[in-house]
Amino acid sequence: MQVPKNGFTHGGKFHADDVFSTALLRILRPDFTVTRGFAVPENFDGIVYDIGNGPFDHHAADRAERPNGIPYAAFGLLWKEFGAQLVGENQARLLDENFVQPLDLNDNTGESCLLADAIGGFNPLWDQPQDPDACFARAVDFAQVILENNIEAARAVNRADALVQKAYEESRDGIVILPCYAPWKNALYRSDALFVVYPSQRGGWSAQCVNDRLTKRPKKPFPMGWAGQPEEHLRKSSGISTLRFCHASRFLITAETKEDAIAACYFVLRGGKK
């Protein structure tokens, strides 16, 4: 489906649903313009959403629901139609789960959502003579930046997948070594990888545990005795000369060299033996 140049959505108080819907349509078609009102004009030539009982409205009794029971709002319906052409099928699904669904749930049920509250804050105040359409336009500008950031992050994951997959194919003992930092979780989500080692953005090298896809917890966490301990304690207890940090949650360590970051992983695999 091609996005037409013109759109129509409801007037009055706006919500994250119609705001993010408009932002999405404007990303898809930069010259997109929207009219707001309380009744769809007769013979309107364009896309209608969040009003009018068409394919992108969600106010009828038989509104569509996802398999998990979360009902679609206009934003979700539009994302379902257009999301894959922006980020691919897999990332469109993940963005729906993590970004779109909380907004849809808020619009349909009133479920708390901080982002929806932030968008609602752009509405005119009750005792100030602000132009609702001007306020709506500012909210759409704000939402578009947020949505574009999420889309670009999803595209970056797609670009990283090939690099991470190659490193996984060359890995040994469940330790995946990346030549540079890249988003790796998507490519290793269903793999048997245990650790990912990569250059730290703060200098040196990091090693991070891969989470079990069911429990969402590290498959092989770093030792309890390392958790949040000072550098001197880490080096003495491990025998790893440049180990310098272990997160209190035990999912991440840093060392000054790649070799020592790898050594920290083997320390875990060998059951705490140096």
Order of alpha helices (4+ residues) and beta strands (2+ residues): beta-alpha-beta-beta-alpha-alpha-alpha-alpha-alpha-beta-alpha-beta-beta-alpha-beta-beta-alpha
